[in-house]
Each structure stands twice: as C-alpha cells, then as structure tokens.
Amino acid sequence: MKNRLKFLVATVLMVSLGSCVAKKDMLYLQDAEGIKALEEIVKVEPKIQQNDLLAINVSALDAEAALPFNLFEAGNTASIPKPITYLVNSDGEINFPVLGKIKAEGFTTKEITNRLTEALTPYIKNPIVNIRLTNFKITVLGEVKSPGVYPVPNERVSILEAIGMAGDLTIQGKRKSVTLMREQNGKRTFVEIDLTNKEMLNSPYFYLAQNDVLIVEPNKSKINSSAVGANTGIILSTISFLISILAIVTR
C-alpha cells in the first residue's frame, strides 16, 4: 500500500513538474562569449515601400527660393504650420511640388535625398534636402509583456530592441522559435528566429524593416497549463491530499 501511494504521488508530481521550463530554453544568445567581433557593423538602411509616408523639407540660403518646395496642411489653425507628408502610391512614386512624380519605392531615404538635391539644383542654389520616414513601425505579438505596435523614429531597430520595447518575453515565451513576418515587393515572407542562438546576430533579419511583425509562440509549459485550465486547482488539491495520506500511512 505504501509503495503504491509513493508511486502515485511521484507520478503526479512528475506530470505536474513536466511543464517546468528548462534553463537552456530561457537564456538569450547562449555561448555568446564565443562570438567573434565583426570588423565592421553593417549599416542597415530601410528601403522605401508603397504606402510609406515621407516628411521632406527643402531649405537653402535663399529661403524664398525654397518656399515652393515646402507644402503645409491647409486649414491648419496652429501657430506653427504643419508640413505635409508625401504618400508613396501604388506605383511607388511621390508627387513632389514643381518636380512632379518621383520614384521612391526601393530606394533608401539617403538615395532619394541625393536624387532630389540634384533635381532641385536648377531651381535653388545649394539646396539642402532632409527626408524622414514617418511611419516606420514594428509589431510584436504573442508571449511578451506588452504586445502592440511600436513606432521607430530613428528608422533602425534590431530584434532584441523590439523585444525590449515590448517588455521582454514572458516566461512562457518560446525563445527558440520566434516568427518574423515581412512584406516586401508584394510578397509575404515568414522567417523563424532562434533567440538562443548567437548566430542570430549575423542574420540578415537581425535588423527589422518597417511594418515587420514578430510573433512569439507559447512554449509547452503555457500550452500544457492552458490545457489543464480550471483543473489546476483540483490537481494541486489532489497532490496535497495524497501527500497527507502518505505521511499518515508511513508513520
């Protein structure tokens, strides 16, 4: 009788503890000390996509000469006029004052800046062009503390930074299999990222593009606990009862 009770309690405990998360499944960048320093960090610049919004400011020593190339929102009653943003249309173009349609899709903001500067030279002496991508955002979903959509004002964000913005993964987050969804050139790509693998730092997907979506799946512990659901309290009560019976019988 004693042996049977011991076996039963041990079995229940093993099942209950089977969902515990192993340490190796929780650590980021395992064996990171083995990573060799890169001679040069690759500078990542986002490529402009359809439906992006660009803030473009043109200035020069002759301020009046630059005025026709800076448009502001109509009917704005604010003391400081708000510049308009330029939408990259379905043809990958923006409609810029005086110059007309300009191809933007597939270029970086630096490349478009150089093209606009050259195109404005016949109209303005020594034009200065500043372009900023205003709708750069990423989305983090699933097993993180604060899932949501996050704007990125500096147009550069890594996977680790994105996870930090979302408050880190919960203890139930699956670190070995984070899904990255990216839409580019009319195609949707799904990439599996292993946050525990140091080689992630060398991945071409380490730096995110605008509108990227990170999806953190629940690990086995979360799935098992969800399956147990309302029975969790009953199981714990049963374990406690069996331990009490075992203590009485073995006296």
N, C-alpha and C positions, 0 to 999 in steps of 0.2 A: 504494500500500500504506500509506504514511504517513498519507495523508488518511483512508483507511478506518478505520485504527486510532484516529486522533484523533476521528473522528465517533462510533465505537463507545464510546470512553471517555467522551466528552461526553454521549452518550445515557444511559449507565448512571449517570453522576453526576447528571444531571438527574432521572432517575427516583428515585434514592435521596434526593436533597435535596428532592424534590417534596412530601414529607411534613413538611417543617420547618414549625413554627408561626410565622405572621406576628406581628409585634409588636402590630398592631392587634387581634389576636384574644386577646391576653393581658392587656391593661390593663382595669381596672375603671373605671367612671364616666368614660369619655373625655369631654374638654372640660368637666370638672366645674367649671372656673372660670366657666363661663357660667351656672351655676345661680343663680337669684335666691333670696335668703334669704326664707324664709316668715315672715310676720308673727307667726304663732302655730303652734307644733308641735301637731299633732293628738294628743290624749291617747287612746291605744288601750287599751280595757279588754276582756278576753275575755268572751264570753258563755258561761254555763254550759251544758254539753251533757249528754246522757244518758251514764251510766257515769262521770261525773266524781266525784271524791272531795273532800268539803269538810271542813276542820277548823274547827269552830265553838266558840268559847269565850265564855261569858257571865260577866260579873263585875259587881259593884256594891259600894257602901259596906257594905251588909249582906251579908256573904259567905254566910251561911246561906241567905238567900233565893234566891241564885243556884245553890246546890248541885243542886237537882232538874233543872236545865237543862244540867248538865255530866256526861256519862256517861263511864265509863272501862272499858277492856277487862277482862273477867272472867278470873280466874285469873292475872293478871299478878303475878309474884313480884318484880319490880324494886322498888327502893326508892322510885322516883318513878312513880306511876301514869300509864299511857299513855292519853290521851284517845282515844275512838273517832272514826272519820271517818264521814261520812254519805254514802252512795252515792245518786247521782241515778238513780232507777229508770227503767224503760222508759216510764213515764207522765210523766217529767220532774219527779218530786217527791222530796222527802226526808221521812223520818218523824222529826219532832223531838219530844223529850220534852214532855209536857203539851199542847203546841200541836197535835200530830198532823201530818197531811200538809200540806206547804207546797210550792207550786210554785216550782221553781228554774230549770228549763230556759228559756233565752232571756234570763235576767237576768244582770247583772254582779254581782260579789261586793258591790259598793257598794250596789246596789239591794236585794239580799237582806238586807244588813245593816240598811238603813233599815226594811224590812218587819218583820224580826224584832224590832228595837228597839221599834217601835210595838206589835207583838203582845205583847211582854213587859211593857209598861208597867203593865197591870192587876195583874201578879204581883210586879213588882220596881220599887222606886223608883229612877229614873235608871239603867236598865240600860246596860251597856257591852258591845257585841257586836263580836267580831273574827272575820272569816271569811277563810280562806285556801284557795285551790285547790291541793291537794297533789299532783295527778298531771298537772300541766302539763308536757308533754314534746313534743319535736320529734324527727324522724328525718332524718338526712342520709345519702344513699346514693350510690353511683357513684364518680366520679373525684375523691375527696377523700382526704386523707392518713389520716384516721381516721374511716371511716364508722361510724355507730352511732346509738343512741337517747340523747338528752341531756335531762335534767330542767332545767326553768327555774323556779327558786324565786321569782323576782320577778314572774312572770306577764306578762312583756313581753320579746320578743326580735325583732330585725329579721332579715331575710335575711342581711345582711352579718355580723351577730353569730353567726348559726347556722353560717355557713361558717367563721368564725373558730374556733368551738368544735370543728369537725371538722378543724381544722388546715389550712384553706385548700384550694383546688382543686389537683390535681396539674397538671403542665404539659400533660397530655393531656386535661384537663377542658374541656368546651365551654362557654365563658363566655357565649356569645350565646343559648344555649338551655337554661336550667335549668328543669326541670319542677316545679311546685308542685302537690301533690295535697292537697286539703282535703275533709273530710267534715263536712257541716253540715246539720241539719234533714233527715236521711235521704237526702241527695244527695251524690254524689261529684263534685267539680269539679277539672279539670286546667287549670292556667294556665302559660303559657310566659313565663319571666322572662329579660330580656336584661341581664346584669350589666355590660355595657359601655356601656349607655345611661343617661345621667344622669337621664332621666325616671323611672327606676325608683324614685327617692326619693319621687316623688309618687304612686306606685301604691298603691291600697287594699290590695295584698297585700304591701307592704314590711314590715309588721309581721305576724308569724306568729300563727296561732291554735293552741290546744292540739291535739296529735295531727297537726299538719301534717307532710307528708313532702316533702323536697327531693330530687330525683333529678338528678344531674349526669351528662350523657351524655359518652361519649368523643368526642374530635374526630377528624378524618380521619387525623391522624398516628397516633393509637393504633389506629384501625381498620386502617390500612394495615400497621402493624407487626405486628398480630395476624394479618393475612392472610399476611404473609411468614413469620412464625413461625420454624421451625427453619432456614429457608433464608437467614436473615440472615447467618450466618457465611459461607455459600457465596458470597453476593453480594459481601460485603466482600473475601473472598479473590480473587474474580474481578476486582474493580476493581483490587486491588493488583497482581495478575498482569499485567493489561493495561497498567497504568501502567509497570511494569518493562519490558515488551516495547517500549512506545512509547519509553522512554528509550534502550533499546539501539538501536532502529532509527533514531532521529533523531540519533545521534551523528555 
